[in-house]
Amino acid sequence: MKLEREIDFILAVDALKNVQRRNYNADDSRRENTAEHSWQIVILAQLLYPYAEDKDQIDLLKVIRMLSIHDLVEIDAGDTFLFDEKLMKGKFEREKVAAQKIFAILDEPLRSEFYNLWIEFEEEKTPESIFACAIDRMMPFILNSHTSGKSWTEAKVSVRQVRKMLEIAIKRASDEMGEAFDSLLQKSIDEGKLLKE
């Protein structure tokens, strides 16, 4: 059957629904899974695209494709919490192996297309990848700043860590997103969701 590899792939990526993240849903009732995160950032990218710094140079469909596949590596590599400095070491190497494995299910040219989109996202050099990475980092930040911030408070995340891991990535993608970051960060500090430096 012509579509056999594509069907195998879509069945394999169903496992993303079982990958739990540190972040909680907006109602604070439970941790989100990575498939839910991936769906939400695809929506957020479409909402924030009008604010993108290099909007005229950004192919939104490419951003959406990038965001929809970049976390598939978590099926094998697991979700690495951005603020877990120990686990962040070696993250790219672990995820690269996982990317090669999951995308190997597909035939060419999709195998290479997906892998190259994943690499482009990770390198954060193109207008699309800069915007996509900012969206990926903005969503958990929005959730934590609009909830009790459980994933931050449980891990004792500091203001310094949030600035180090998020500020540049978000601000270089959009002035408006940068302003929203500053406002939501101050709100989170005022509400005691982050450890002070």
Backbone as CSV, one residue per row, in Angstrom:
resi,resn,N_x,N_y,N_z,CA_x,CA_y,CA_z,C_x,C_y,C_z
1,MET,0.855,-1.191,0.000,0.000,0.000,0.000,0.891,1.242,0.000
2,LYS,0.556,2.215,-0.837,1.368,3.418,-1.021,1.536,4.231,0.261
3,LEU,0.515,4.299,1.082,0.561,5.153,2.270,1.026,4.423,3.533
4,GLU,1.554,3.244,3.380,1.878,2.428,4.556,2.856,3.112,5.507
5,ARG,3.922,3.712,4.990,4.913,4.361,5.857,4.313,5.563,6.581
6,GLU,3.461,6.323,5.881,2.824,7.489,6.501,1.881,7.059,7.635
7,ILE,1.163,5.947,7.404,0.267,5.427,8.451,1.092,4.918,9.634
8,ASP,2.192,4.234,9.359,3.082,3.780,10.435,3.583,4.969,11.256
9,PHE,3.928,6.041,10.562,4.452,7.237,11.235,3.389,7.876,12.119
10,ILE,2.188,8.060,11.578,1.144,8.729,12.368,0.753,7.883,13.578
11,LEU,0.815,6.566,13.451,0.562,5.699,14.607,1.696,5.796,15.621
12,ALA,2.924,5.916,15.144,4.077,6.045,16.049,4.018,7.362,16.825
13,VAL,3.629,8.440,16.149,3.625,9.736,16.842,2.435,9.874,17.798
14,ASP,1.509,8.935,17.769,0.430,8.929,18.750,1.002,8.835,20.173
15,ALA,2.193,8.266,20.290,2.848,8.131,21.596,3.166,9.477,22.231
16,LEU,3.154,10.562,21.452,3.416,11.897,22.006,2.351,12.284,23.031
17,LYS,1.159,11.699,22.887,0.078,11.972,23.840,0.400,11.440,25.234
18,ASN,1.361,10.522,25.312,1.726,9.913,26.596,2.934,10.574,27.255
19,VAL,3.523,11.562,26.605,4.697,12.239,27.165,4.220,13.395,28.041
20,GLN,4.410,13.248,29.341,3.984,14.286,30.285,5.046,15.377,30.388
21,ARG,4.572,16.603,30.493,5.451,17.759,30.655,5.385,18.258,32.099
22,ARG,6.290,19.142,32.448,6.289,19.725,33.789,5.181,20.776,33.933
23,ASN,4.804,21.372,32.812,3.815,22.450,32.832,2.412,21.931,33.109
24,TYR,1.604,22.766,33.733,0.208,22.434,34.012,-0.711,23.118,33.009
25,ASN,-1.883,22.535,32.815,-2.915,23.160,31.984,-3.355,24.477,32.617
26,ALA,-4.064,25.277,31.853,-4.488,26.601,32.330,-5.402,26.536,33.546
27,ASP,-6.094,25.417,33.747,-6.960,25.311,34.928,-6.225,24.692,36.124
28,ASP,-4.922,24.459,35.980,-4.070,23.920,37.052,-4.480,22.519,37.508
29,SER,-5.330,21.827,36.754,-5.862,20.540,37.211,-4.895,19.375,37.001
30,ARG,-4.032,19.484,35.998,-3.112,18.385,35.691,-2.001,18.904,34.798
31,ARG,-0.944,18.105,34.728,0.140,18.439,33.805,-0.331,18.210,32.363
32,GLU,0.169,19.011,31.468,-0.167,18.825,30.060,0.723,17.742,29.467
33,ASN,0.285,17.176,28.349,1.170,16.274,27.622,1.757,17.028,26.427
34,THR,2.772,16.447,25.827,3.481,17.158,24.765,2.625,17.350,23.523
35,ALA,1.729,16.418,23.237,0.843,16.584,22.076,-0.049,17.815,22.267
36,GLU,-0.527,18.011,23.493,-1.356,19.192,23.774,-0.540,20.477,23.611
37,HIS,0.688,20.442,24.082,1.580,21.596,23.922,1.794,21.903,22.442
38,SER,2.059,20.864,21.659,2.315,21.058,20.227,1.113,21.669,19.515
39,TRP,-0.072,21.186,19.854,-1.290,21.747,19.270,-1.425,23.224,19.647
40,GLN,-1.174,23.540,20.912,-1.393,24.906,21.382,-0.400,25.899,20.776
41,ILE,0.846,25.475,20.577,1.810,26.412,20.005,1.553,26.652,18.513
42,VAL,0.960,25.672,17.842,0.575,25.894,16.442,-0.499,26.983,16.362
43,ILE,-1.432,26.964,17.304,-2.468,28.013,17.363,-1.838,29.355,17.740
44,LEU,-0.963,29.348,18.754,-0.332,30.592,19.211,0.485,31.245,18.106
45,ALA,1.174,30.445,17.313,1.965,31.003,16.201,1.082,31.783,15.231
46,GLN,-0.099,31.253,14.961,-1.010,31.934,14.040,-1.538,33.233,14.658
47,LEU,-1.748,33.214,15.969,-2.242,34.413,16.650,-1.179,35.510,16.726
48,LEU,0.067,35.117,16.952,1.132,36.107,17.155,1.905,36.460,15.893
49,TYR,1.636,35.761,14.814,2.318,36.044,13.549,2.253,37.523,13.145
50,PRO,1.127,38.212,13.313,1.099,39.635,12.936,2.108,40.495,13.702
51,TYR,2.604,39.994,14.836,3.550,40.762,15.645,5.005,40.389,15.371
52,ALA,5.244,39.409,14.513,6.608,38.929,14.260,7.484,40.040,13.705
53,GLU,8.706,40.090,14.191,9.682,41.109,13.788,9.921,41.109,12.282
54,ASP,10.176,39.941,11.727,10.489,39.820,10.296,9.321,39.186,9.545
55,LYS,8.119,39.651,9.825,6.915,39.026,9.273,6.989,38.830,7.760
56,ASP,7.533,39.799,7.042,7.594,39.713,5.584,8.551,38.614,5.108
57,GLN,9.467,38.199,5.983,10.428,37.157,5.620,10.029,35.784,6.165
58,ILE,8.927,35.729,6.906,8.538,34.488,7.567,7.433,33.775,6.804
59,ASP,7.696,32.520,6.499,6.703,31.648,5.884,5.947,30.974,7.032
60,LEU,4.718,31.421,7.287,3.953,30.920,8.428,3.693,29.419,8.318
61,LEU,3.449,28.923,7.127,3.232,27.483,6.974,4.475,26.706,7.411
62,LYS,5.650,27.224,7.084,6.889,26.574,7.504,7.011,26.592,9.028
63,VAL,6.640,27.697,9.647,6.658,27.796,11.112,5.723,26.737,11.710
64,ILE,4.525,26.635,11.157,3.542,25.663,11.658,4.062,24.242,11.492
65,ARG,4.662,23.948,10.340,5.235,22.614,10.125,6.329,22.330,11.152
66,MET,7.179,23.319,11.379,8.275,23.182,12.333,7.742,22.901,13.739
67,LEU,6.758,23.699,14.148,6.200,23.546,15.489,5.456,22.223,15.652
68,SER,4.853,21.754,14.585,4.065,20.521,14.695,4.934,19.270,14.824
69,ILE,6.192,19.357,14.399,7.045,18.155,14.446,8.224,18.261,15.405
70,HIS,8.551,19.449,15.894,9.818,19.592,16.630,9.843,18.827,17.949
71,ASP,8.694,18.572,18.557,8.675,17.855,19.832,8.493,16.346,19.674
72,LEU,8.412,15.845,18.448,8.250,14.400,18.259,9.426,13.616,18.847
73,VAL,10.561,14.269,18.969,11.739,13.615,19.553,11.496,13.209,21.008
74,GLU,10.533,13.854,21.668,10.261,13.562,23.071,9.660,12.169,23.274
75,ILE,9.185,11.551,22.208,8.676,10.178,22.310,9.780,9.263,22.852
76,ASP,10.995,9.446,22.367,12.133,8.647,22.847,12.988,9.388,23.867
77,ALA,13.185,10.668,23.662,14.107,11.424,24.527,13.433,11.961,25.788
78,GLY,12.102,11.973,25.810,11.387,12.548,26.945,11.397,14.070,26.889
79,ASP,10.593,14.688,27.742,10.545,16.146,27.827,11.633,16.605,28.783
80,THR,12.464,17.511,28.337,13.505,18.077,29.193,13.033,19.449,29.655
81,PHE,12.852,19.582,30.966,12.397,20.846,31.551,13.467,21.905,31.313
82,LEU,13.078,22.998,30.715,13.985,24.066,30.312,14.859,24.559,31.460
83,PHE,14.352,24.491,32.678,15.078,25.035,33.822,15.851,23.975,34.604
84,ASP,15.907,22.753,34.086,16.689,21.698,34.713,18.079,21.728,34.065
85,GLU,18.980,22.470,34.699,20.285,22.710,34.094,21.078,21.422,33.877
86,LYS,20.927,20.437,34.757,21.626,19.153,34.587,21.124,18.427,33.349
87,LEU,19.807,18.290,33.233,19.240,17.557,32.096,19.407,18.285,30.767
88,MET,19.530,19.606,30.808,19.720,20.359,29.565,21.061,20.022,28.910
89,LYS,22.033,19.579,29.719,23.326,19.170,29.159,23.111,17.884,28.363
90,GLY,23.524,17.893,27.115,23.373,16.721,26.262,22.000,16.574,25.632
91,LYS,21.127,17.548,25.858,19.750,17.482,25.326,19.747,17.375,23.797
92,PHE,20.519,18.215,23.129,20.522,18.209,21.671,20.966,16.843,21.131
93,GLU,22.016,16.284,21.716,22.528,14.995,21.243,21.490,13.889,21.444
94,ARG,20.835,13.873,22.613,19.790,12.863,22.873,18.642,13.017,21.877
95,GLU,18.241,14.250,21.665,17.100,14.500,20.780,17.449,14.260,19.316
96,LYS,18.693,14.482,18.943,19.099,14.245,17.557,18.971,12.759,17.220
97,VAL,19.404,11.899,18.131,19.265,10.455,17.944,17.783,10.089,17.825
98,ALA,16.957,10.683,18.686,15.514,10.419,18.658,14.889,10.920,17.352
99,ALA,15.356,12.069,16.856,14.841,12.611,15.589,15.154,11.671,14.439
100,GLN,16.383,11.191,14.401,16.769,10.268,13.328,15.918,9.001,13.376
101,LYS,15.617,8.522,14.570,14.822,7.301,14.726,13.373,7.506,14.277
102,ILE,12.726,8.558,14.763,11.306,8.748,14.443,11.106,9.091,12.968
103,PHE,11.970,9.945,12.420,11.795,10.336,11.028,12.211,9.228,10.060
104,ALA,12.998,8.257,10.537,13.410,7.124,9.695,12.224,6.242,9.304
105,ILE,11.118,6.381,10.014,9.913,5.619,9.657,9.417,6.034,8.274
106,LEU,9.631,7.290,7.935,9.127,7.847,6.676,10.061,7.554,5.509
107,ASP,9.485,7.545,4.318,10.282,7.479,3.094,10.753,8.888,2.741
108,GLU,11.720,8.939,1.858,12.130,10.228,1.287,11.045,10.706,0.331
109,PRO,10.811,11.991,0.181,11.601,13.091,0.726,11.159,13.545,2.121
110,LEU,10.035,13.001,2.630,9.531,13.471,3.925,10.527,13.258,5.052
111,ARG,11.232,12.135,5.026,12.226,11.845,6.082,13.197,13.016,6.219
112,SER,13.786,13.431,5.122,14.761,14.533,5.150,14.093,15.877,5.424
113,GLU,12.915,16.093,4.865,12.207,17.358,5.103,11.950,17.563,6.590
114,PHE,11.420,16.547,7.253,11.112,16.661,8.679,12.383,16.809,9.503
115,TYR,13.390,16.008,9.187,14.642,16.096,9.937,15.273,17.485,9.768
116,ASN,15.294,17.990,8.538,15.888,19.311,8.287,15.088,20.428,8.962
117,LEU,13.765,20.297,9.023,12.959,21.278,9.760,13.298,21.231,11.241
118,TRP,13.495,20.027,11.768,13.845,19.885,13.181,15.202,20.539,13.469
119,ILE,16.189,20.278,12.609,17.523,20.883,12.772,17.421,22.405,12.676
120,GLU,16.672,22.902,11.713,16.522,24.352,11.546,15.924,24.978,12.802
121,PHE,14.907,24.335,13.367,14.304,24.827,14.611,15.356,24.895,15.719
122,GLU,16.121,23.841,15.872,17.119,23.760,16.938,18.219,24.807,16.784
123,GLU,18.591,25.130,15.552,19.696,26.070,15.322,19.292,27.525,15.522
124,GLU,18.004,27.833,15.399,17.489,29.201,15.627,18.262,30.266,14.838
125,LYS,18.436,30.040,13.534,19.169,31.001,12.709,18.303,31.686,11.661
126,THR,17.230,31.035,11.237,16.381,31.600,10.185,15.236,32.397,10.823
127,PRO,14.619,33.318,10.080,13.473,34.060,10.643,12.367,33.130,11.145
128,GLU,12.105,32.045,10.405,11.065,31.099,10.827,11.425,30.399,12.130
129,SER,12.671,29.960,12.245,13.062,29.228,13.457,13.163,30.149,14.670
130,ILE,13.571,31.370,14.471,13.621,32.339,15.574,12.207,32.589,16.100
131,PHE,11.265,32.782,15.188,9.877,33.008,15.594,9.290,31.750,16.233
132,ALA,9.537,30.586,15.627,8.995,29.327,16.158,9.525,29.051,17.563
133,CYS,10.810,29.263,17.778,11.393,29.028,19.109,10.809,29.983,20.147
134,ALA,10.576,31.219,19.748,9.967,32.187,20.668,8.554,31.741,21.055
135,ILE,7.809,31.252,20.098,6.450,30.754,20.367,6.507,29.563,21.320
136,ASP,7.434,28.651,21.060,7.579,27.445,21.892,7.908,27.811,23.343
137,ARG,8.675,28.856,23.528,9.038,29.275,24.894,7.974,30.159,25.523
138,MET,7.237,30.866,24.697,6.224,31.802,25.208,5.034,31.058,25.822
139,MET,4.631,29.929,25.221,3.408,29.257,25.672,3.492,28.781,27.121
140,PRO,4.527,28.048,27.529,4.610,27.653,28.941,4.716,28.869,29.867
141,PHE,5.382,29.911,29.382,5.522,31.145,30.161,4.148,31.783,30.394
142,ILE,3.332,31.826,29.353,1.970,32.370,29.478,1.169,31.544,30.482
143,LEU,1.243,30.219,30.343,0.490,29.354,31.255,0.918,29.560,32.706
144,ASN,2.223,29.591,32.960,2.686,29.774,34.336,2.312,31.137,34.903
145,SER,2.356,32.157,34.062,2.058,33.506,34.559,0.563,33.730,34.779
146,HIS,-0.274,32.904,34.163,-1.728,33.054,34.319,-2.358,31.995,35.225
147,THR,-1.511,31.151,35.816,-1.999,30.147,36.759,-1.255,30.350,38.072
148,SER,-1.252,29.331,38.907,-0.509,29.438,40.171,0.995,29.283,39.962
149,GLY,1.412,28.980,38.733,2.836,28.834,38.442,3.443,27.588,39.075
150,LYS,2.640,26.533,39.191,3.071,25.309,39.880,4.367,24.722,39.343
151,SER,4.531,24.679,38.035,5.750,24.046,37.519,6.979,24.869,37.909
152,TRP,6.822,26.175,38.042,7.925,27.027,38.509,8.172,26.839,40.002
153,THR,7.101,26.927,40.798,7.282,26.865,42.248,7.774,25.483,42.687
154,GLU,7.279,24.415,42.048,7.739,23.065,42.392,9.235,22.894,42.130
155,ALA,9.724,23.510,41.071,11.139,23.374,40.691,12.002,24.510,41.240
156,LYS,11.377,25.419,41.994,12.104,26.561,42.562,12.842,27.364,41.476
157,VAL,12.112,27.699,40.423,12.665,28.471,39.309,12.822,29.923,39.742
158,SER,13.933,30.513,39.368,14.217,31.898,39.756,13.966,32.871,38.603
159,VAL,13.874,34.129,38.962,13.741,35.192,37.965,14.939,35.144,37.018
160,ARG,16.119,34.938,37.565,17.343,34.871,36.759,17.244,33.764,35.704
161,GLN,16.732,32.594,36.101,16.604,31.478,35.156,15.622,31.811,34.036
162,VAL,14.506,32.429,34.394,13.510,32.793,33.377,14.109,33.793,32.396
163,ARG,14.789,34.797,32.930,15.420,35.789,32.036,16.455,35.112,31.126
164,LYS,17.285,34.245,31.686,18.354,33.599,30.925,17.798,32.708,29.810
165,MET,16.757,31.941,30.107,16.265,30.946,29.162,15.195,31.463,28.194
166,LEU,14.551,32.567,28.537,13.421,33.017,27.727,13.573,34.403,27.108
167,GLU,14.141,35.331,27.847,14.070,36.746,27.457,14.611,37.030,26.066
168,ILE,15.824,36.624,25.779,16.425,36.917,24.472,15.639,36.234,23.356
169,ALA,15.310,34.953,23.568,14.595,34.186,22.534,13.266,34.840,22.171
170,ILE,12.566,35.356,23.163,11.262,35.977,22.908,11.423,37.375,22.331
171,LYS,12.309,38.160,22.903,12.432,39.561,22.475,13.001,39.727,21.070
172,ARG,13.834,38.800,20.640,14.374,38.966,19.288,13.358,38.604,18.212
173,ALA,12.284,37.936,18.605,11.243,37.552,17.646,10.220,38.655,17.424
174,SER,10.045,39.533,18.452,8.986,40.533,18.343,9.068,41.538,19.487
175,ASP,8.972,42.820,19.157,8.944,43.860,20.197,7.713,43.684,21.084
176,GLU,6.561,43.422,20.467,5.323,43.275,21.235,5.373,42.046,22.148
177,MET,5.942,40.951,21.644,6.098,39.774,22.479,7.060,40.062,23.625
178,GLY,8.072,40.876,23.356,9.004,41.286,24.401,8.319,42.117,25.479
179,GLU,7.446,43.015,25.062,6.687,43.825,26.032,5.772,42.938,26.865
180,ALA,5.124,41.984,26.222,4.256,41.052,26.951,5.084,40.225,27.938
181,PHE,6.268,39.812,27.520,7.160,39.065,28.409,7.476,39.885,29.662
182,ASP,7.884,41.145,29.464,8.229,41.997,30.609,7.052,42.154,31.558
183,SER,5.881,42.388,30.995,4.671,42.579,31.809,4.309,41.316,32.582
184,LEU,4.330,40.164,31.902,3.968,38.906,32.556,5.032,38.463,33.561
185,LEU,6.286,38.795,33.284,7.345,38.478,34.242,7.153,39.283,35.524
186,GLN,6.850,40.566,35.377,6.631,41.401,36.566,5.426,40.902,37.361
187,LYS,4.374,40.530,36.665,3.182,39.965,37.326,3.558,38.717,38.119
188,SER,4.362,37.847,37.518,4.774,36.607,38.171,5.661,36.880,39.382
189,ILE,6.524,37.880,39.271,7.378,38.270,40.409,6.511,38.815,41.538
190,ASP,5.593,39.710,41.191,4.711,40.324,42.192,3.865,39.277,42.920
191,GLU,3.480,38.236,42.206,2.630,37.191,42.780,3.438,36.077,43.453
192,GLY,4.767,36.222,43.497,5.612,35.271,44.211,5.758,33.917,43.551
193,LYS,5.631,33.861,42.225,5.739,32.587,41.514,7.183,32.193,41.203
194,LEU,8.081,33.138,41.330,9.490,32.901,40.999,10.368,33.312,42.163
195,LEU,11.466,32.589,42.353,12.424,32.985,43.380,13.145,34.246,42.929
196,LYS,13.344,35.152,43.857,14.072,36.382,43.509,15.551,36.107,43.560
197,GLU,16.297,36.878,42.743,17.756,36.702,42.690,18.393,37.107,43.997
